[in-house]
Amino acid sequence: MNNRHVKVTYADGIEITFGETASRAWIRFMAPILAEEERKRRRKGRKR
């Protein structure tokens, strides 16, 4: 069992890492959603 991780990096510096169990379709589906959540979290953090 190879321990590979898929890393998705966006231009604005948001990085999402998926484990080896994640399929390509799942990554393609989830990456934009997770990135959007991360952007919201970062925006909230900057206000403080």
Contacts in CASP RR format, 6 or more apart in sequence:
PFRMAT RR
TARGET T0000
AUTHOR 0000-0000-0000
METHOD contacts of the structure
MODEL  1
MNNRHVKVTYADGIEITFGETASRAWIRFMAPILAEEERKRRRKGRKR
1 20 0 8 1.000
2 20 0 8 1.000
3 20 0 8 1.000
4 19 0 8 1.000
4 20 0 8 1.000
5 17 0 8 1.000
5 18 0 8 1.000
5 19 0 8 1.000
5 20 0 8 1.000
6 17 0 8 1.000
6 18 0 8 1.000
6 19 0 8 1.000
6 22 0 8 1.000
6 27 0 8 1.000
7 15 0 8 1.000
7 16 0 8 1.000
7 17 0 8 1.000
7 18 0 8 1.000
8 15 0 8 1.000
8 16 0 8 1.000
8 17 0 8 1.000
8 18 0 8 1.000
8 27 0 8 1.000
8 31 0 8 1.000
8 35 0 8 1.000
9 15 0 8 1.000
9 16 0 8 1.000
10 35 0 8 1.000
12 39 0 8 1.000
14 35 0 8 1.000
14 38 0 8 1.000
14 39 0 8 1.000
14 42 0 8 1.000
16 30 0 8 1.000
16 31 0 8 1.000
16 34 0 8 1.000
16 35 0 8 1.000
16 38 0 8 1.000
18 26 0 8 1.000
18 27 0 8 1.000
18 30 0 8 1.000
22 30 0 8 1.000
END
